[in-house]
Amino acid sequence: MGFGVPLEKWFKNELKELVVDVLDPVKVKNAGVFNVEVIAHMLDDFQNGRFHHFQRFYTVFVMQQWLNRWM
C-alpha cells in the first residue's frame, strides 16, 4: 500500500521558491507552450488558496520544469 505525499502543502511552503522559479513568466514565455497570463493567474490562485485542482497545477509545474531543463 502506498502513502500520500503532501505535495500541495510543500508547494505552498518548503518548495514555494522552486514553484515560483519554475513558473517564472519569462521562462513560461520562452518555452512557448503555455499561455503566460493563464499560468500567472493559476499560480496566484494556487498561492492564495483559490485554486483547488492541484493535480492540474502539478501537471503544469512538471511539464514546465521539463521544458526549462530540456528546451
PDB file of N, CA, C and O in Angstrom:
ATOM      1  N   MET A   1       0.835  -1.161   0.000  1.00  0.00           N
ATOM      2  CA  MET A   1       0.000   0.000   0.000  1.00  0.00           C
ATOM      3  C   MET A   1       0.891   1.238   0.000  1.00  0.00           C
ATOM      4  O   MET A   1       1.855   1.321   0.760  1.00  0.00           O
ATOM      5  N   GLY A   2       0.564   2.174  -0.841  1.00  0.00           N
ATOM      6  CA  GLY A   2       1.326   3.415  -0.932  1.00  0.00           C
ATOM      7  C   GLY A   2       0.953   4.384   0.181  1.00  0.00           C
ATOM      8  O   GLY A   2       0.153   4.073   1.064  1.00  0.00           O
ATOM      9  N   PHE A   3       1.538   5.533   0.116  1.00  0.00           N
ATOM     10  CA  PHE A   3       1.241   6.553   1.109  1.00  0.00           C
ATOM     11  C   PHE A   3       1.181   7.907   0.412  1.00  0.00           C
ATOM     12  O   PHE A   3       1.811   8.116  -0.625  1.00  0.00           O
ATOM     13  N   GLY A   4       0.424   8.810   0.988  1.00  0.00           N
ATOM     14  CA  GLY A   4       0.267  10.132   0.409  1.00  0.00           C
ATOM     15  C   GLY A   4       1.472  11.012   0.692  1.00  0.00           C
ATOM     16  O   GLY A   4       2.049  10.962   1.779  1.00  0.00           O
ATOM     17  N   VAL A   5       1.836  11.794  -0.265  1.00  0.00           N
ATOM     18  CA  VAL A   5       2.924  12.754  -0.118  1.00  0.00           C
ATOM     19  C   VAL A   5       2.275  14.143  -0.114  1.00  0.00           C
ATOM     20  O   VAL A   5       1.498  14.457  -1.016  1.00  0.00           O
ATOM     21  N   PRO A   6       2.576  14.969   0.874  1.00  0.00           N
ATOM     22  CA  PRO A   6       1.907  16.276   0.981  1.00  0.00           C
ATOM     23  C   PRO A   6       2.462  17.331   0.020  1.00  0.00           C
ATOM     24  O   PRO A   6       2.893  18.403   0.446  1.00  0.00           O
ATOM     25  N   LEU A   7       2.447  17.021  -1.273  1.00  0.00           N
ATOM     26  CA  LEU A   7       3.000  17.940  -2.268  1.00  0.00           C
ATOM     27  C   LEU A   7       2.328  19.302  -2.248  1.00  0.00           C
ATOM     28  O   LEU A   7       3.001  20.329  -2.340  1.00  0.00           O
ATOM     29  N   GLU A   8       1.017  19.321  -2.128  1.00  0.00           N
ATOM     30  CA  GLU A   8       0.312  20.609  -2.145  1.00  0.00           C
ATOM     31  C   GLU A   8       0.802  21.484  -0.992  1.00  0.00           C
ATOM     32  O   GLU A   8       1.044  22.676  -1.178  1.00  0.00           O
ATOM     33  N   LYS A   9       0.945  20.909   0.174  1.00  0.00           N
ATOM     34  CA  LYS A   9       1.461  21.650   1.334  1.00  0.00           C
ATOM     35  C   LYS A   9       2.894  22.103   1.078  1.00  0.00           C
ATOM     36  O   LYS A   9       3.237  23.251   1.360  1.00  0.00           O
ATOM     37  N   TRP A  10       3.731  21.220   0.549  1.00  0.00           N
ATOM     38  CA  TRP A  10       5.129  21.565   0.282  1.00  0.00           C
ATOM     39  C   TRP A  10       5.229  22.682  -0.755  1.00  0.00           C
ATOM     40  O   TRP A  10       6.049  23.590  -0.620  1.00  0.00           O
ATOM     41  N   PHE A  11       4.382  22.610  -1.800  1.00  0.00           N
ATOM     42  CA  PHE A  11       4.408  23.629  -2.845  1.00  0.00           C
ATOM     43  C   PHE A  11       4.045  25.006  -2.296  1.00  0.00           C
ATOM     44  O   PHE A  11       4.474  26.025  -2.838  1.00  0.00           O
ATOM     45  N   LYS A  12       3.261  25.038  -1.228  1.00  0.00           N
ATOM     46  CA  LYS A  12       2.867  26.315  -0.636  1.00  0.00           C
ATOM     47  C   LYS A  12       3.863  26.776   0.425  1.00  0.00           C
ATOM     48  O   LYS A  12       3.831  27.934   0.841  1.00  0.00           O
ATOM     49  N   ASN A  13       4.734  25.893   0.860  1.00  0.00           N
ATOM     50  CA  ASN A  13       5.652  26.231   1.942  1.00  0.00           C
ATOM     51  C   ASN A  13       7.104  25.974   1.550  1.00  0.00           C
ATOM     52  O   ASN A  13       7.762  26.852   0.993  1.00  0.00           O
ATOM     53  N   GLU A  14       7.600  24.787   1.836  1.00  0.00           N
ATOM     54  CA  GLU A  14       9.009  24.468   1.643  1.00  0.00           C
ATOM     55  C   GLU A  14       9.486  24.598   0.200  1.00  0.00           C
ATOM     56  O   GLU A  14      10.633  24.978  -0.036  1.00  0.00           O
ATOM     57  N   LEU A  15       8.631  24.291  -0.760  1.00  0.00           N
ATOM     58  CA  LEU A  15       9.017  24.326  -2.176  1.00  0.00           C
ATOM     59  C   LEU A  15       8.473  25.551  -2.912  1.00  0.00           C
ATOM     60  O   LEU A  15       8.507  25.599  -4.142  1.00  0.00           O
ATOM     61  N   LYS A  16       7.979  26.527  -2.181  1.00  0.00           N
ATOM     62  CA  LYS A  16       7.376  27.712  -2.798  1.00  0.00           C
ATOM     63  C   LYS A  16       8.346  28.422  -3.737  1.00  0.00           C
ATOM     64  O   LYS A  16       7.962  28.810  -4.840  1.00  0.00           O
ATOM     65  N   GLU A  17       9.590  28.595  -3.317  1.00  0.00           N
ATOM     66  CA  GLU A  17      10.575  29.279  -4.168  1.00  0.00           C
ATOM     67  C   GLU A  17      10.826  28.510  -5.459  1.00  0.00           C
ATOM     68  O   GLU A  17      10.969  29.115  -6.521  1.00  0.00           O
ATOM     69  N   LEU A  18      10.880  27.183  -5.378  1.00  0.00           N
ATOM     70  CA  LEU A  18      11.069  26.359  -6.575  1.00  0.00           C
ATOM     71  C   LEU A  18       9.889  26.527  -7.526  1.00  0.00           C
ATOM     72  O   LEU A  18      10.077  26.686  -8.732  1.00  0.00           O
ATOM     73  N   VAL A  19       8.681  26.491  -6.986  1.00  0.00           N
ATOM     74  CA  VAL A  19       7.478  26.638  -7.811  1.00  0.00           C
ATOM     75  C   VAL A  19       7.480  27.992  -8.519  1.00  0.00           C
ATOM     76  O   VAL A  19       7.197  28.068  -9.714  1.00  0.00           O
ATOM     77  N   VAL A  20       7.793  29.045  -7.794  1.00  0.00           N
ATOM     78  CA  VAL A  20       7.830  30.390  -8.381  1.00  0.00           C
ATOM     79  C   VAL A  20       8.907  30.475  -9.458  1.00  0.00           C
ATOM     80  O   VAL A  20       8.700  31.101 -10.498  1.00  0.00           O
ATOM     81  N   ASP A  21      10.048  29.851  -9.212  1.00  0.00           N
ATOM     82  CA  ASP A  21      11.132  29.862 -10.200  1.00  0.00           C
ATOM     83  C   ASP A  21      10.746  29.093 -11.463  1.00  0.00           C
ATOM     84  O   ASP A  21      10.949  29.586 -12.573  1.00  0.00           O
ATOM     85  N   VAL A  22      10.199  27.910 -11.306  1.00  0.00           N
ATOM     86  CA  VAL A  22       9.835  27.081 -12.465  1.00  0.00           C
ATOM     87  C   VAL A  22       8.756  27.768 -13.302  1.00  0.00           C
ATOM     88  O   VAL A  22       8.788  27.708 -14.531  1.00  0.00           O
ATOM     89  N   LEU A  23       7.801  28.421 -12.637  1.00  0.00           N
ATOM     90  CA  LEU A  23       6.684  29.047 -13.346  1.00  0.00           C
ATOM     91  C   LEU A  23       6.898  30.540 -13.568  1.00  0.00           C
ATOM     92  O   LEU A  23       5.942  31.292 -13.758  1.00  0.00           O
ATOM     93  N   ASP A  24       8.157  30.961 -13.543  1.00  0.00           N
ATOM     94  CA  ASP A  24       8.507  32.354 -13.821  1.00  0.00           C
ATOM     95  C   ASP A  24       7.964  32.743 -15.199  1.00  0.00           C
ATOM     96  O   ASP A  24       8.161  32.002 -16.162  1.00  0.00           O
ATOM     97  N   PRO A  25       7.287  33.884 -15.311  1.00  0.00           N
ATOM     98  CA  PRO A  25       6.688  34.287 -16.597  1.00  0.00           C
ATOM     99  C   PRO A  25       7.674  34.331 -17.766  1.00  0.00           C
ATOM    100  O   PRO A  25       7.302  34.000 -18.892  1.00  0.00           O
ATOM    101  N   VAL A  26       8.903  34.725 -17.523  1.00  0.00           N
ATOM    102  CA  VAL A  26       9.897  34.762 -18.605  1.00  0.00           C
ATOM    103  C   VAL A  26      10.181  33.348 -19.092  1.00  0.00           C
ATOM    104  O   VAL A  26      10.263  33.115 -20.298  1.00  0.00           O
ATOM    105  N   LYS A  27      10.330  32.406 -18.174  1.00  0.00           N
ATOM    106  CA  LYS A  27      10.598  31.013 -18.558  1.00  0.00           C
ATOM    107  C   LYS A  27       9.400  30.400 -19.274  1.00  0.00           C
ATOM    108  O   LYS A  27       9.559  29.672 -20.254  1.00  0.00           O
ATOM    109  N   VAL A  28       8.200  30.698 -18.780  1.00  0.00           N
ATOM    110  CA  VAL A  28       6.989  30.184 -19.425  1.00  0.00           C
ATOM    111  C   VAL A  28       6.889  30.735 -20.847  1.00  0.00           C
ATOM    112  O   VAL A  28       6.585  29.992 -21.781  1.00  0.00           O
ATOM    113  N   LYS A  29       7.141  32.015 -21.011  1.00  0.00           N
ATOM    114  CA  LYS A  29       7.079  32.628 -22.339  1.00  0.00           C
ATOM    115  C   LYS A  29       8.137  32.047 -23.270  1.00  0.00           C
ATOM    116  O   LYS A  29       7.847  31.739 -24.426  1.00  0.00           O
ATOM    117  N   ASN A  30       9.365  31.898 -22.769  1.00  0.00           N
ATOM    118  CA  ASN A  30      10.447  31.368 -23.595  1.00  0.00           C
ATOM    119  C   ASN A  30      10.181  29.940 -24.051  1.00  0.00           C
ATOM    120  O   ASN A  30      10.569  29.561 -25.156  1.00  0.00           O
ATOM    121  N   ALA A  31       9.528  29.148 -23.216  1.00  0.00           N
ATOM    122  CA  ALA A  31       9.217  27.763 -23.593  1.00  0.00           C
ATOM    123  C   ALA A  31       8.163  27.731 -24.697  1.00  0.00           C
ATOM    124  O   ALA A  31       8.179  26.844 -25.551  1.00  0.00           O
ATOM    125  N   GLY A  32       7.255  28.692 -24.676  1.00  0.00           N
ATOM    126  CA  GLY A  32       6.273  28.819 -25.750  1.00  0.00           C
ATOM    127  C   GLY A  32       5.184  27.770 -25.787  1.00  0.00           C
ATOM    128  O   GLY A  32       4.560  27.579 -26.831  1.00  0.00           O
ATOM    129  N   VAL A  33       4.933  27.086 -24.688  1.00  0.00           N
ATOM    130  CA  VAL A  33       3.902  26.048 -24.667  1.00  0.00           C
ATOM    131  C   VAL A  33       2.632  26.547 -23.981  1.00  0.00           C
ATOM    132  O   VAL A  33       1.527  26.333 -24.479  1.00  0.00           O
ATOM    133  N   PHE A  34       2.793  27.207 -22.845  1.00  0.00           N
ATOM    134  CA  PHE A  34       1.659  27.665 -22.060  1.00  0.00           C
ATOM    135  C   PHE A  34       1.436  29.166 -22.245  1.00  0.00           C
ATOM    136  O   PHE A  34       2.358  29.913 -22.573  1.00  0.00           O
ATOM    137  N   ASN A  35       0.207  29.581 -22.029  1.00  0.00           N
ATOM    138  CA  ASN A  35      -0.151  30.991 -22.042  1.00  0.00           C
ATOM    139  C   ASN A  35       0.357  31.609 -20.743  1.00  0.00           C
ATOM    140  O   ASN A  35      -0.030  31.177 -19.657  1.00  0.00           O
ATOM    141  N   VAL A  36       1.214  32.610 -20.848  1.00  0.00           N
ATOM    142  CA  VAL A  36       1.857  33.228 -19.682  1.00  0.00           C
ATOM    143  C   VAL A  36       0.819  33.761 -18.701  1.00  0.00           C
ATOM    144  O   VAL A  36       0.947  33.552 -17.494  1.00  0.00           O
ATOM    145  N   GLU A  37      -0.200  34.443 -19.198  1.00  0.00           N
ATOM    146  CA  GLU A  37      -1.202  35.036 -18.320  1.00  0.00           C
ATOM    147  C   GLU A  37      -1.995  33.970 -17.571  1.00  0.00           C
ATOM    148  O   GLU A  37      -2.308  34.140 -16.393  1.00  0.00           O
ATOM    149  N   VAL A  38      -2.314  32.889 -18.239  1.00  0.00           N
ATOM    150  CA  VAL A  38      -3.071  31.805 -17.606  1.00  0.00           C
ATOM    151  C   VAL A  38      -2.245  31.170 -16.493  1.00  0.00           C
ATOM    152  O   VAL A  38      -2.764  30.911 -15.407  1.00  0.00           O
ATOM    153  N   ILE A  39      -0.972  30.918 -16.753  1.00  0.00           N
ATOM    154  CA  ILE A  39      -0.103  30.302 -15.744  1.00  0.00           C
ATOM    155  C   ILE A  39       0.101  31.258 -14.567  1.00  0.00           C
ATOM    156  O   ILE A  39       0.080  30.819 -13.417  1.00  0.00           O
ATOM    157  N   ALA A  40       0.294  32.533 -14.825  1.00  0.00           N
ATOM    158  CA  ALA A  40       0.454  33.510 -13.742  1.00  0.00           C
ATOM    159  C   ALA A  40      -0.805  33.566 -12.883  1.00  0.00           C
ATOM    160  O   ALA A  40      -0.720  33.635 -11.657  1.00  0.00           O
ATOM    161  N   HIS A  41      -1.955  33.535 -13.514  1.00  0.00           N
ATOM    162  CA  HIS A  41      -3.225  33.545 -12.784  1.00  0.00           C
ATOM    163  C   HIS A  41      -3.385  32.260 -11.968  1.00  0.00           C
ATOM    164  O   HIS A  41      -3.815  32.305 -10.815  1.00  0.00           O
ATOM    165  N   MET A  42      -3.039  31.120 -12.564  1.00  0.00           N
ATOM    166  CA  MET A  42      -3.115  29.837 -11.872  1.00  0.00           C
ATOM    167  C   MET A  42      -2.203  29.831 -10.645  1.00  0.00           C
ATOM    168  O   MET A  42      -2.604  29.378  -9.573  1.00  0.00           O
ATOM    169  N   LEU A  43      -0.976  30.335 -10.803  1.00  0.00           N
ATOM    170  CA  LEU A  43      -0.029  30.385  -9.691  1.00  0.00           C
ATOM    171  C   LEU A  43      -0.545  31.295  -8.582  1.00  0.00           C
ATOM    172  O   LEU A  43      -0.484  30.934  -7.407  1.00  0.00           O
ATOM    173  N   ASP A  44      -1.049  32.464  -8.945  1.00  0.00           N
ATOM    174  CA  ASP A  44      -1.588  33.387  -7.953  1.00  0.00           C
ATOM    175  C   ASP A  44      -2.773  32.765  -7.206  1.00  0.00           C
ATOM    176  O   ASP A  44      -2.859  32.861  -5.982  1.00  0.00           O
ATOM    177  N   ASP A  45      -3.671  32.137  -7.937  1.00  0.00           N
ATOM    178  CA  ASP A  45      -4.817  31.478  -7.302  1.00  0.00           C
ATOM    179  C   ASP A  45      -4.352  30.350  -6.389  1.00  0.00           C
ATOM    180  O   ASP A  45      -4.882  30.194  -5.289  1.00  0.00           O
ATOM    181  N   PHE A  46      -3.385  29.572  -6.819  1.00  0.00           N
ATOM    182  CA  PHE A  46      -2.874  28.469  -6.002  1.00  0.00           C
ATOM    183  C   PHE A  46      -2.268  29.008  -4.706  1.00  0.00           C
ATOM    184  O   PHE A  46      -2.566  28.502  -3.624  1.00  0.00           O
ATOM    185  N   GLN A  47      -1.431  30.017  -4.809  1.00  0.00           N
ATOM    186  CA  GLN A  47      -0.755  30.565  -3.631  1.00  0.00           C
ATOM    187  C   GLN A  47      -1.737  31.222  -2.660  1.00  0.00           C
ATOM    188  O   GLN A  47      -1.473  31.286  -1.459  1.00  0.00           O
ATOM    189  N   ASN A  48      -2.849  31.701  -3.167  1.00  0.00           N
ATOM    190  CA  ASN A  48      -3.834  32.374  -2.317  1.00  0.00           C
ATOM    191  C   ASN A  48      -5.039  31.505  -1.970  1.00  0.00           C
ATOM    192  O   ASN A  48      -6.053  32.007  -1.485  1.00  0.00           O
ATOM    193  N   GLY A  49      -4.925  30.198  -2.222  1.00  0.00           N
ATOM    194  CA  GLY A  49      -5.969  29.263  -1.814  1.00  0.00           C
ATOM    195  C   GLY A  49      -7.230  29.290  -2.636  1.00  0.00           C
ATOM    196  O   GLY A  49      -8.266  28.798  -2.188  1.00  0.00           O
ATOM    197  N   ARG A  50      -7.174  29.855  -3.837  1.00  0.00           N
ATOM    198  CA  ARG A  50      -8.361  29.931  -4.686  1.00  0.00           C
ATOM    199  C   ARG A  50      -8.370  28.874  -5.789  1.00  0.00           C
ATOM    200  O   ARG A  50      -9.360  28.759  -6.512  1.00  0.00           O
ATOM    201  N   PHE A  51      -7.304  28.108  -5.934  1.00  0.00           N
ATOM    202  CA  PHE A  51      -7.218  27.089  -6.989  1.00  0.00           C
ATOM    203  C   PHE A  51      -7.203  25.723  -6.325  1.00  0.00           C
ATOM    204  O   PHE A  51      -6.265  25.390  -5.600  1.00  0.00           O
ATOM    205  N   HIS A  52      -8.235  24.938  -6.568  1.00  0.00           N
ATOM    206  CA  HIS A  52      -8.394  23.672  -5.849  1.00  0.00           C
ATOM    207  C   HIS A  52      -8.265  22.455  -6.753  1.00  0.00           C
ATOM    208  O   HIS A  52      -8.847  21.407  -6.471  1.00  0.00           O
ATOM    209  N   HIS A  53      -7.511  22.587  -7.832  1.00  0.00           N
ATOM    210  CA  HIS A  53      -7.286  21.473  -8.753  1.00  0.00           C
ATOM    211  C   HIS A  53      -5.788  21.183  -8.765  1.00  0.00           C
ATOM    212  O   HIS A  53      -5.109  21.424  -9.763  1.00  0.00           O
ATOM    213  N   PHE A  54      -5.286  20.671  -7.660  1.00  0.00           N
ATOM    214  CA  PHE A  54      -3.848  20.522  -7.509  1.00  0.00           C
ATOM    215  C   PHE A  54      -3.245  19.621  -8.578  1.00  0.00           C
ATOM    216  O   PHE A  54      -2.139  19.891  -9.045  1.00  0.00           O
ATOM    217  N   GLN A  55      -3.935  18.562  -8.976  1.00  0.00           N
ATOM    218  CA  GLN A  55      -3.378  17.652  -9.980  1.00  0.00           C
ATOM    219  C   GLN A  55      -3.090  18.401 -11.276  1.00  0.00           C
ATOM    220  O   GLN A  55      -2.057  18.170 -11.904  1.00  0.00           O
ATOM    221  N   ARG A  56      -3.976  19.282 -11.680  1.00  0.00           N
ATOM    222  CA  ARG A  56      -3.768  20.092 -12.890  1.00  0.00           C
ATOM    223  C   ARG A  56      -2.566  21.024 -12.696  1.00  0.00           C
ATOM    224  O   ARG A  56      -1.721  21.154 -13.583  1.00  0.00           O
ATOM    225  N   PHE A  57      -2.501  21.665 -11.537  1.00  0.00           N
ATOM    226  CA  PHE A  57      -1.387  22.563 -11.229  1.00  0.00           C
ATOM    227  C   PHE A  57      -0.073  21.795 -11.239  1.00  0.00           C
ATOM    228  O   PHE A  57       0.920  22.263 -11.796  1.00  0.00           O
ATOM    229  N   TYR A  58      -0.069  20.626 -10.627  1.00  0.00           N
ATOM    230  CA  TYR A  58       1.137  19.803 -10.565  1.00  0.00           C
ATOM    231  C   TYR A  58       1.581  19.372 -11.964  1.00  0.00           C
ATOM    232  O   TYR A  58       2.775  19.375 -12.261  1.00  0.00           O
ATOM    233  N   THR A  59       0.645  19.008 -12.809  1.00  0.00           N
ATOM    234  CA  THR A  59       0.964  18.602 -14.179  1.00  0.00           C
ATOM    235  C   THR A  59       1.623  19.751 -14.949  1.00  0.00           C
ATOM    236  O   THR A  59       2.614  19.541 -15.648  1.00  0.00           O
ATOM    237  N   VAL A  60       1.082  20.946 -14.824  1.00  0.00           N
ATOM    238  CA  VAL A  60       1.670  22.121 -15.481  1.00  0.00           C
ATOM    239  C   VAL A  60       3.065  22.381 -14.929  1.00  0.00           C
ATOM    240  O   VAL A  60       3.990  22.663 -15.690  1.00  0.00           O
ATOM    241  N   PHE A  61       3.224  22.288 -13.618  1.00  0.00           N
ATOM    242  CA  PHE A  61       4.520  22.504 -12.972  1.00  0.00           C
ATOM    243  C   PHE A  61       5.568  21.525 -13.515  1.00  0.00           C
ATOM    244  O   PHE A  61       6.666  21.937 -13.888  1.00  0.00           O
ATOM    245  N   VAL A  62       5.234  20.246 -13.557  1.00  0.00           N
ATOM    246  CA  VAL A  62       6.187  19.230 -14.023  1.00  0.00           C
ATOM    247  C   VAL A  62       6.534  19.437 -15.490  1.00  0.00           C
ATOM    248  O   VAL A  62       7.701  19.332 -15.869  1.00  0.00           O
ATOM    249  N   MET A  63       5.541  19.729 -16.318  1.00  0.00           N
ATOM    250  CA  MET A  63       5.798  19.969 -17.738  1.00  0.00           C
ATOM    251  C   MET A  63       6.693  21.189 -17.931  1.00  0.00           C
ATOM    252  O   MET A  63       7.632  21.152 -18.726  1.00  0.00           O
ATOM    253  N   GLN A  64       6.404  22.271 -17.203  1.00  0.00           N
ATOM    254  CA  GLN A  64       7.220  23.479 -17.339  1.00  0.00           C
ATOM    255  C   GLN A  64       8.631  23.231 -16.824  1.00  0.00           C
ATOM    256  O   GLN A  64       9.595  23.751 -17.385  1.00  0.00           O
ATOM    257  N   GLN A  65       8.760  22.452 -15.776  1.00  0.00           N
ATOM    258  CA  GLN A  65      10.096  22.127 -15.265  1.00  0.00           C
ATOM    259  C   GLN A  65      10.881  21.341 -16.318  1.00  0.00           C
ATOM    260  O   GLN A  65      12.076  21.573 -16.496  1.00  0.00           O
ATOM    261  N   TRP A  66      10.230  20.430 -17.002  1.00  0.00           N
ATOM    262  CA  TRP A  66      10.883  19.660 -18.065  1.00  0.00           C
ATOM    263  C   TRP A  66      11.306  20.604 -19.194  1.00  0.00           C
ATOM    264  O   TRP A  66      12.428  20.526 -19.695  1.00  0.00           O
ATOM    265  N   LEU A  67      10.388  21.498 -19.586  1.00  0.00           N
ATOM    266  CA  LEU A  67      10.695  22.448 -20.655  1.00  0.00           C
ATOM    267  C   LEU A  67      11.885  23.337 -20.285  1.00  0.00           C
ATOM    268  O   LEU A  67      12.760  23.592 -21.111  1.00  0.00           O
ATOM    269  N   ASN A  68      11.906  23.805 -19.030  1.00  0.00           N
ATOM    270  CA  ASN A  68      13.018  24.649 -18.584  1.00  0.00           C
ATOM    271  C   ASN A  68      14.338  23.902 -18.670  1.00  0.00           C
ATOM    272  O   ASN A  68      15.372  24.499 -18.970  1.00  0.00           O
ATOM    273  N   ARG A  69      14.311  22.631 -18.416  1.00  0.00           N
ATOM    274  CA  ARG A  69      15.539  21.834 -18.400  1.00  0.00           C
ATOM    275  C   ARG A  69      16.007  21.423 -19.788  1.00  0.00           C
ATOM    276  O   ARG A  69      17.201  21.476 -20.084  1.00  0.00           O
ATOM    277  N   TRP A  70      15.072  21.011 -20.643  1.00  0.00           N
ATOM    278  CA  TRP A  70      15.450  20.349 -21.890  1.00  0.00           C
ATOM    279  C   TRP A  70      15.233  21.170 -23.153  1.00  0.00           C
ATOM    280  O   TRP A  70      15.725  20.781 -24.212  1.00  0.00           O
ATOM    281  N   MET A  71      14.526  22.273 -23.087  1.00  0.00           N
ATOM    282  CA  MET A  71      14.247  23.025 -24.316  1.00  0.00           C
ATOM    283  C   MET A  71      15.057  24.304 -24.334  1.00  0.00           C
ATOM    284  O   MET A  71      14.965  25.080 -25.286  1.00  0.00           O
TER     285      MET A  71
END
